[in-house]
Amino acid sequence: MGRTIAVVGASLAGWSACVTLRSGGFDGRLVLIGDEPHRPYDRPPLSKSFLAGAVGADVLPLATREQFAEVGPDWRLGRRATSLDTARLDATTVTLDDGERIEADVVLIATGTRPRTLPGQPQATGLHTLRTLDDALALKPELAEGKRLVVVGGGFIGAEVAATGRELGCEVAVVEAQPLPLADLFGERMAETVSGLHEAHGSSLYLGVAVHEVLVSGGRVRGVRLGDGRELPADVVVVGIGVTPNTEWLRGSQVALDGGVLVDAYGATSVPGVYAAGDVVRFPSGRAGAHVRIEHWTHARDHGAAVARAILGVGEPYDPLPYVWSEQYGTMLQFAGYPAADATVALVEGDLAERRFVAEYLRDGRRVAVLGMRSPRTFTRIRKELSRA
Ligand SMILES: Cc1cc2nc3c(=O)[nH]c(=O)nc-3n(C[C@H](O)[C@H](O)[C@H](O)COP(=O)(O)OP(=O)(O)OC[C@H]3O[C@@H](n4cnc5c(N)ncnc54)[C@H](O)[C@@H]3O)c2cc1C
C-alpha cells in the first residue's frame, strides 16, 4: 500500500474515509484537501436546527478536536484542487490553486456537489443557495419575522428551508416546476401527502410553474416572475433546484466522468490508484439495475468508509439500500429505496390524513421501498428487512 494518500474534499465522505484508513491501520501520510475554510462538518442542520437558530455552529463538526488530532491528516483547508495529473504510473499529482503539487500513491476524490442555479441567475443581495456553512451564515440573518421568503424548488432542501422560514415567522411561498414536489421519488399519492405539510403550516405552494426570472432592484432581490407571468414579491429568495457534481477540476485527467465520477463497486475509477466516494460518484447498483448517484448523508458516510476499506485491500462490493431522512415543520420523514413512483403503495400502519404512517412500495408483489412519517420504529424495522433482501 502507498505511503501517501491524498483525499480531495474535506466533508462527510472524505472524512469518513480518513477515519477508516487510520482505524484500518494506514499510518502513512494522509493529506486532506478542502476548499472550504472549515474542518469537516455536518450539513443537515444547515437547513434545519442551525438555520432556525436552535443550535450553534459548535454542534456541526464531524469530530471532536481530539478525534481530528488522532486521525491527524495533513490539512490543506481553504485550498482548491485545480487538476489531477494521472499520466505517471508511479504517482498521481494533485495540484492546488496556490500552485502546490501533492504527489500521492493513492488519491480519493470526494468533492461532492454544489447547488444548481437558475439560467441567467443574477447576483443580488437576498438571493441565496444553500450548501455550505458560509451559505447558511449568510441566509440565517435574513429569515426574520414578517420577511417574504420565496423558495424555488420543492425538493428536500427547499422544503426544509421553507419550513424553517415559517418557524421563524416568514411569509413563505414555494415554487415547484413539477406538478408535485418529490413525486419522482414517492409517487403521486405520497408526494401529495408530504407536500401537504406546506399548506398545513401556512406556506403557499405554486405547482407546475417555473421561475422565469429573479427580479432585482438596486442590487437587492425584490421577487420572482413565474413562467405564467405572475410576480411573487420577496425579501429573500432561496434557490434549491438540485445539485451538480464537482468534477470540473478532473477534466484534463484520465478519470472517466459521466454525470459524476464513474467508479466500480469498490470505488475505483478508470485510473489505477484513483478512487472516488460520496455524492460525487456514479456507481453500479445491482439493486437499481443502473449506475446511480446518491445525494444522501448515509451514503456519503458509508461510501467513504467502504472505499477506504477497498484502498486498504479489504473492500467489499458496495450496493446499499439508499436512505434519506428529512425534517419539515417538525415532522420527521424517512425514505429507503430507489425512486418508486411506478410501484404500488400499501399502508403498513398509521393514517395518511394524520401524517403519521408507514407505507411500503411493491413491484411485482415484492417490497422495494418504504416511506415513513413520524413512525421511526416500524420504518426502521422494514428498512432493515429491505437492506438484507
Ligand atoms: C443543507 C443540507 C441539508 C441536508 N440534509 C440532509 C438530510 O436531512 N438527510 C440526508 O440524508 N442528507 C442530507 N443532506 C445531504 C448530505 O449532507 C450530503 O449527502 C453529504 O454532505 C455529501 O457528502 P460528500 O462528502 O460526498 O460531499 P460534500 O458534503 O458536498 O463535500 C464535498 C466537499 O468538497 C469540497 N470541494 C469541492 N471541489 C473541491 C476541490 N476542487 N478542491 C477541494 N475541495 C473541493 C466542497 O467544497 C465540499 O466541502 C443535506 C445537504 C445539505 C446541503
Ligand as a Chemical Component Dictionary entry (heavy atoms), coordinates in Angstrom:
data_LIG
# 
_chem_comp.id                   LIG 
_chem_comp.type                 NON-POLYMER 
_chem_comp.pdbx_formal_charge   0 
_chem_comp.three_letter_code    LIG 
# 
loop_
_chem_comp_atom.comp_id 
_chem_comp_atom.atom_id 
_chem_comp_atom.alt_atom_id 
_chem_comp_atom.type_symbol 
_chem_comp_atom.charge 
_chem_comp_atom.model_Cartn_x 
_chem_comp_atom.model_Cartn_y 
_chem_comp_atom.model_Cartn_z 
_chem_comp_atom.pdbx_ordinal 
LIG C1  C1  C 0 -28.477 21.955 3.710  1  
LIG C2  C2  C 0 -28.348 20.462 3.541  2  
LIG C3  C3  C 0 -29.155 19.615 4.299  3  
LIG C4  C4  C 0 -29.061 18.233 4.135  4  
LIG N1  N1  N 0 -29.877 17.429 4.876  5  
LIG C5  C5  C 0 -29.827 16.092 4.698  6  
LIG C6  C6  C 0 -30.712 15.240 5.408  7  
LIG O1  O1  O 0 -31.537 15.693 6.222  8  
LIG N2  N2  N 0 -30.645 13.906 5.181  9  
LIG C7  C7  C 0 -29.762 13.354 4.291  10 
LIG O2  O2  O 0 -29.759 12.130 4.088  11 
LIG N3  N3  N 0 -28.900 14.139 3.590  12 
LIG C8  C8  C 0 -28.915 15.495 3.773  13 
LIG N4  N4  N 0 -28.058 16.302 3.072  14 
LIG C9  C9  C 0 -27.105 15.690 2.128  15 
LIG C10 C10 C 0 -25.738 15.350 2.757  16 
LIG O3  O3  O 0 -25.289 16.401 3.554  17 
LIG C11 C11 C 0 -24.775 15.053 1.618  18 
LIG O4  O4  O 0 -25.202 13.848 1.028  19 
LIG C12 C12 C 0 -23.312 14.935 2.098  20 
LIG O5  O5  O 0 -22.853 16.151 2.613  21 
LIG C13 C13 C 0 -22.412 14.507 0.939  22 
LIG O6  O6  O 0 -21.109 14.397 1.415  23 
LIG P1  P1  P 0 -19.843 14.401 0.432  24 
LIG O7  O7  O 0 -18.669 14.383 1.354  25 
LIG O8  O8  O 0 -19.980 13.361 -0.587 26 
LIG O9  O9  O 0 -19.917 15.787 -0.349 27 
LIG P2  P2  P 0 -19.995 17.289 0.168  28 
LIG O10 O10 O 0 -20.611 17.350 1.521  29 
LIG O11 O11 O 0 -20.613 18.064 -0.949 30 
LIG O12 O12 O 0 -18.476 17.716 0.337  31 
LIG C14 C14 C 0 -17.582 17.916 -0.721 32 
LIG C15 C15 C 0 -16.528 18.899 -0.243 33 
LIG O13 O13 O 0 -15.517 19.023 -1.238 34 
LIG C16 C16 C 0 -15.223 20.387 -1.455 35 
LIG N5  N5  N 0 -14.660 20.549 -2.798 36 
LIG C17 C17 C 0 -15.317 20.557 -3.986 37 
LIG N6  N6  N 0 -14.449 20.705 -5.015 38 
LIG C18 C18 C 0 -13.225 20.790 -4.451 39 
LIG C19 C19 C 0 -11.918 20.952 -4.992 40 
LIG N7  N7  N 0 -11.699 21.018 -6.319 41 
LIG N8  N8  N 0 -10.875 21.027 -4.133 42 
LIG C20 C20 C 0 -11.065 20.926 -2.785 43 
LIG N9  N9  N 0 -12.274 20.778 -2.226 44 
LIG C21 C21 C 0 -13.339 20.701 -3.047 45 
LIG C22 C22 C 0 -16.574 21.037 -1.256 46 
LIG O14 O14 O 0 -16.478 22.426 -1.044 47 
LIG C23 C23 C 0 -17.069 20.295 -0.033 48 
LIG O15 O15 O 0 -16.558 20.843 1.146  49 
LIG C24 C24 C 0 -28.131 17.694 3.213  50 
LIG C25 C25 C 0 -27.333 18.567 2.442  51 
LIG C26 C26 C 0 -27.432 19.922 2.610  52 
LIG C27 C27 C 0 -26.575 20.840 1.767  53 
# 
loop_
_chem_comp_bond.comp_id 
_chem_comp_bond.atom_id_1 
_chem_comp_bond.atom_id_2 
_chem_comp_bond.value_order 
_chem_comp_bond.pdbx_ordinal 
LIG C1  C2  SING 1  
LIG C2  C3  SING 2  
LIG C2  C26 DOUB 3  
LIG C3  C4  DOUB 4  
LIG C4  N1  SING 5  
LIG C4  C24 SING 6  
LIG N1  C5  DOUB 7  
LIG C5  C6  SING 8  
LIG C5  C8  SING 9  
LIG C6  O1  DOUB 10 
LIG C6  N2  SING 11 
LIG N2  C7  SING 12 
LIG C7  O2  DOUB 13 
LIG C7  N3  SING 14 
LIG N3  C8  DOUB 15 
LIG C8  N4  SING 16 
LIG N4  C9  SING 17 
LIG N4  C24 SING 18 
LIG C9  C10 SING 19 
LIG C10 O3  SING 20 
LIG C10 C11 SING 21 
LIG C11 O4  SING 22 
LIG C11 C12 SING 23 
LIG C12 O5  SING 24 
LIG C12 C13 SING 25 
LIG C13 O6  SING 26 
LIG O6  P1  SING 27 
LIG P1  O7  DOUB 28 
LIG P1  O8  SING 29 
LIG P1  O9  SING 30 
LIG O9  P2  SING 31 
LIG P2  O10 DOUB 32 
LIG P2  O11 SING 33 
LIG P2  O12 SING 34 
LIG O12 C14 SING 35 
LIG C14 C15 SING 36 
LIG C15 O13 SING 37 
LIG C15 C23 SING 38 
LIG O13 C16 SING 39 
LIG C16 N5  SING 40 
LIG C16 C22 SING 41 
LIG N5  C17 SING 42 
LIG N5  C21 SING 43 
LIG C17 N6  DOUB 44 
LIG N6  C18 SING 45 
LIG C18 C19 SING 46 
LIG C18 C21 DOUB 47 
LIG C19 N7  SING 48 
LIG C19 N8  DOUB 49 
LIG N8  C20 SING 50 
LIG C20 N9  DOUB 51 
LIG N9  C21 SING 52 
LIG C22 O14 SING 53 
LIG C22 C23 SING 54 
LIG C23 O15 SING 55 
LIG C24 C25 DOUB 56 
LIG C25 C26 SING 57 
LIG C26 C27 SING 58 
# 
